[in-house]
Amino acid sequence: MTRAGFFAVLRPVRLKEHVNFVQRSGLSKGHTRRFASSSAAQDAAQLPRELSRLAFSITSYFKLPEQGMTEYEMLSRSSAFVTPRVDPRFPRRWHVLAPAHVTHPWLYRKFYPGAAHDWLDFVHDDAVVNKLGIREQSTGRLLKEFQLAADGRRHQELDFIVLHLEDEPTFERHLADSGQPVEQIALALRSAPLSPAEDVIMIGHELAAPEPGDEVLVPKLMRGSVNVSTPSRVYVATSELSAMGMCGGPVID
């Protein structure tokens, strides 16, 4: 079984496991946040392509009828991943882990400064729906989306949210038909920080534009190694800049 986690820029979250985030994504028209990177041991092109199937995409959509916007439009998108529940008594079988600034960008205005993003002040929970997406590996074409329930658990300090599927049986039937290996990825319990120089693989998506004005999230893999590890933070060095869209994807060892 593949062990996975997320890396958070601030500090790790505990969902009975460490979860760690890769921090980069975009708001609607492609806002970016850039983080430092450095050389890693091997080129990302050597990574097995099937690993990218462990990452899903998440997209938030919004409408504001009170402002005259009556049809849903895309708000934000990034990578996400799905992991099975740890406790069999929990009523949902799957957790969807994602960055909260994608589902709640109006709460993260420091990521989207300036008058150009003032319209975010009109967005609110009731205006937004979130969907989990499965994308074609070679092109990033959206194959299927699944509605996420509105009762997500957002961390009060970190850029992190746990969501759940509205219709788990339909999701599971699709996984069985398409061979998506979600059951192979689970968060590993860790009693100590990662060791410096430990190799990791970051799995997510890159925002690409195969045609002008036609942006898609294309599955992407990046190799990295732990640079600094403390009880509250883990920093990873990569061979290239983290691509827009990687935020929210799993980091596996």
C-alpha positions as CSV (number, residue, x, y, z in Angstrom):
1,M,0.0,0.0,0.0
2,T,1.3,3.4,-0.9
3,R,1.8,5.8,2.1
4,A,0.8,9.3,1.5
5,G,0.7,12.7,3.1
6,F,0.3,16.4,2.4
7,F,2.7,19.3,3.1
8,A,1.4,22.5,4.7
9,V,3.3,25.7,4.5
10,L,2.3,26.7,8.1
11,R,2.2,23.5,10.1
12,P,0.9,19.9,9.7
13,V,-2.7,19.0,10.5
14,R,-3.7,15.8,12.3
15,L,-6.6,13.8,10.9
16,K,-5.4,10.9,13.0
17,E,-2.4,11.1,10.7
18,H,0.0,13.8,9.4
19,V,-1.3,15.4,6.3
20,N,0.8,17.6,4.1
21,F,0.1,20.0,1.3
22,V,1.9,21.1,-1.8
23,Q,1.0,24.8,-1.9
24,R,0.2,26.3,-5.3
25,S,-3.1,26.7,-7.2
26,G,-5.1,29.4,-9.0
27,L,-8.3,31.4,-8.7
28,S,-10.5,31.4,-11.8
29,K,-8.3,33.3,-14.2
30,G,-5.0,31.9,-13.0
31,H,-3.7,33.7,-9.9
32,T,-0.4,32.2,-8.9
33,R,1.8,31.8,-5.8
34,R,5.4,30.9,-6.2
35,F,7.6,29.0,-3.8
36,A,11.3,28.4,-3.9
37,S,12.6,25.1,-5.3
38,S,16.0,23.5,-5.9
39,S,17.6,20.5,-7.5
40,A,16.4,17.0,-6.7
41,A,18.0,13.6,-7.3
42,Q,16.2,12.5,-10.4
43,D,14.2,14.1,-13.2
44,A,10.4,14.0,-12.8
45,A,10.0,12.6,-16.3
46,Q,11.4,9.2,-14.9
47,L,8.5,8.8,-12.5
48,P,5.9,6.1,-13.3
49,R,3.0,7.7,-15.1
50,E,0.4,5.5,-13.3
51,L,1.1,7.3,-10.0
52,S,-0.6,10.4,-11.4
53,R,-3.9,8.5,-11.1
54,L,-3.7,8.9,-7.3
55,A,-4.5,12.6,-7.7
56,F,-7.9,14.0,-8.5
57,S,-8.9,17.6,-9.2
58,I,-11.3,19.8,-7.2
59,T,-13.2,22.7,-8.7
60,S,-15.4,25.2,-7.0
61,Y,-18.3,26.9,-8.9
62,F,-20.3,29.9,-7.8
63,K,-23.3,32.0,-8.7
64,L,-24.7,35.2,-7.2
65,P,-28.3,35.7,-8.1
66,E,-28.6,38.8,-5.9
67,Q,-25.9,40.3,-8.1
68,G,-27.5,39.2,-11.4
69,M,-25.3,36.1,-11.8
70,T,-27.8,33.3,-12.2
71,E,-25.6,30.5,-13.7
72,Y,-22.7,28.7,-12.1
73,E,-19.2,29.7,-13.2
74,M,-15.9,28.3,-12.2
75,L,-14.4,30.0,-9.1
76,S,-11.2,28.1,-8.4
77,R,-9.5,24.7,-9.0
78,S,-6.5,22.6,-7.9
79,S,-5.5,19.1,-7.1
80,A,-7.0,17.0,-4.4
81,F,-6.9,13.4,-3.2
82,V,-9.2,10.8,-1.8
83,T,-8.3,8.6,1.1
84,P,-10.4,5.9,2.8
85,R,-11.7,6.5,6.3
86,V,-9.6,5.3,9.2
87,D,-12.3,4.5,11.7
88,P,-15.0,2.1,10.3
89,R,-17.5,3.8,12.6
90,F,-17.2,7.0,10.7
91,P,-20.4,7.4,8.5
92,R,-18.6,8.3,5.3
93,R,-16.2,5.9,3.6
94,W,-14.0,8.4,1.8
95,H,-12.3,11.7,2.8
96,V,-11.5,14.3,0.1
97,L,-8.6,16.4,1.2
98,A,-8.2,19.8,-0.5
99,P,-6.9,23.3,0.0
100,A,-9.4,25.6,1.6
101,H,-8.5,28.6,-0.5
102,V,-10.0,26.8,-3.5
103,T,-13.3,26.1,-1.7
104,H,-13.4,29.4,0.3
105,P,-11.2,31.9,-1.6
106,W,-13.0,34.9,-0.1
107,L,-11.5,33.9,3.3
108,Y,-8.0,34.0,1.9
109,R,-7.9,37.6,0.5
110,K,-4.2,37.8,1.3
111,F,-3.7,35.3,-1.6
112,Y,-5.8,37.5,-3.9
113,P,-5.0,41.1,-3.1
114,G,-6.0,44.3,-4.8
115,A,-9.2,45.8,-6.3
116,A,-9.2,43.2,-9.1
117,H,-10.4,40.6,-6.5
118,D,-12.8,42.8,-4.6
119,W,-15.7,40.8,-6.1
120,L,-14.7,38.0,-3.8
121,D,-16.3,40.0,-0.9
122,F,-19.7,39.1,-2.4
123,V,-19.1,35.3,-2.4
124,H,-20.3,33.2,0.5
125,D,-20.8,29.6,1.4
126,D,-24.4,29.4,0.0
127,A,-23.1,30.6,-3.3
128,V,-20.6,27.9,-3.9
129,V,-20.7,24.2,-4.9
130,N,-17.6,22.0,-5.0
131,K,-16.9,19.0,-7.3
132,L,-14.3,16.3,-7.4
133,G,-13.0,15.6,-10.9
134,I,-11.3,12.7,-12.6
135,R,-9.2,13.7,-15.6
136,E,-7.7,11.9,-18.6
137,Q,-4.0,11.2,-17.9
138,S,-2.6,12.4,-21.2
139,T,-4.7,15.6,-21.9
140,G,-6.3,16.6,-18.6
141,R,-9.7,16.4,-20.2
142,L,-12.4,16.2,-17.5
143,L,-13.9,12.7,-17.6
144,K,-16.3,12.8,-14.6
145,E,-17.2,15.1,-11.8
146,F,-18.8,14.2,-8.4
147,Q,-20.7,16.6,-6.2
148,L,-19.2,17.2,-2.8
149,A,-21.4,17.7,0.3
150,A,-21.7,21.2,1.7
151,D,-20.7,20.1,5.3
152,G,-16.9,20.2,4.8
153,R,-14.6,20.5,7.8
154,R,-12.4,23.5,7.3
155,H,-9.3,24.0,9.5
156,Q,-9.6,27.3,11.4
157,E,-5.9,28.2,11.0
158,L,-4.5,26.2,8.0
159,D,-5.3,26.3,4.3
160,F,-6.9,22.8,4.5
161,I,-10.4,21.3,4.3
162,V,-11.8,17.8,4.5
163,L,-14.9,17.2,2.2
164,H,-17.1,14.2,1.5
165,L,-18.9,12.9,-1.5
166,E,-22.7,13.4,-1.7
167,D,-23.1,10.0,-3.5
168,E,-20.5,7.5,-2.5
169,P,-22.0,4.5,-4.3
170,T,-21.9,6.2,-7.7
171,F,-18.3,7.3,-7.1
172,E,-17.4,3.7,-6.1
173,R,-19.1,2.2,-9.2
174,H,-17.1,4.6,-11.4
175,L,-13.9,3.7,-9.7
176,A,-14.6,0.0,-10.2
177,D,-15.3,0.6,-13.9
178,S,-12.3,2.8,-14.6
179,G,-9.7,1.1,-12.4
180,Q,-8.9,4.2,-10.4
181,P,-6.6,2.9,-7.5
182,V,-7.9,5.0,-4.7
183,E,-7.9,2.0,-2.3
184,Q,-4.1,1.9,-2.7
185,I,-3.4,5.3,-1.1
186,A,-3.8,5.8,2.7
187,L,-2.3,8.2,5.2
188,A,0.4,6.7,7.3
189,L,0.7,7.2,11.0
190,R,4.0,8.9,11.8
191,S,5.4,9.3,15.3
192,A,8.5,11.3,14.1
193,P,9.2,14.0,11.5
194,L,10.5,13.0,8.1
195,S,14.2,12.8,7.9
196,P,16.2,15.4,5.9
197,A,17.1,14.2,2.4
198,E,14.2,11.6,2.5
199,D,12.8,11.2,-1.1
200,V,9.2,12.1,-1.8
201,I,7.0,12.3,-4.9
202,M,4.4,15.1,-5.3
203,I,1.4,14.1,-7.4
204,G,-1.1,16.6,-8.8
205,H,-1.9,18.7,-11.8
206,E,-0.4,21.5,-13.9
207,L,-2.6,24.3,-15.3
208,A,-1.8,24.2,-19.0
209,A,-3.2,25.9,-22.1
210,P,-3.0,23.6,-25.1
211,E,-5.1,26.3,-27.0
212,P,-5.1,30.0,-26.2
213,G,-7.9,30.7,-23.7
214,D,-8.5,26.9,-23.1
215,E,-6.8,26.1,-19.8
216,V,-7.0,22.5,-18.4
217,L,-5.5,20.7,-15.4
218,V,-3.1,18.1,-16.8
219,P,-1.8,15.4,-14.4
220,K,1.8,16.0,-13.3
221,L,4.4,14.3,-11.1
222,M,7.3,15.9,-9.3
223,R,10.2,14.4,-7.4
224,G,11.6,16.1,-4.3
225,S,13.5,15.5,-1.1
226,V,13.0,16.7,2.4
227,N,15.1,19.8,3.0
228,V,14.1,20.8,6.5
229,S,11.9,18.8,8.9
230,T,10.7,20.0,12.3
231,P,7.7,18.8,14.5
232,S,5.6,21.7,13.0
233,R,6.9,22.1,9.5
234,V,8.3,20.1,6.6
235,Y,10.0,21.8,3.6
236,V,10.7,19.9,0.4
237,A,13.2,20.8,-2.3
238,T,12.2,20.0,-5.9
239,S,13.9,20.0,-9.2
240,E,11.5,22.6,-10.7
241,L,9.1,25.3,-9.6
242,S,5.9,23.8,-8.2
243,A,3.4,24.2,-11.0
244,M,0.1,26.0,-10.7
245,G,-2.5,23.4,-9.9
246,M,-0.2,21.1,-7.7
247,C,-1.7,22.5,-4.5
248,G,-3.7,19.8,-2.7
249,G,-2.1,16.8,-4.3
250,P,-0.7,14.0,-2.2
251,V,3.0,13.7,-1.3
252,I,4.1,10.1,-1.0
253,D,7.3,8.5,0.3
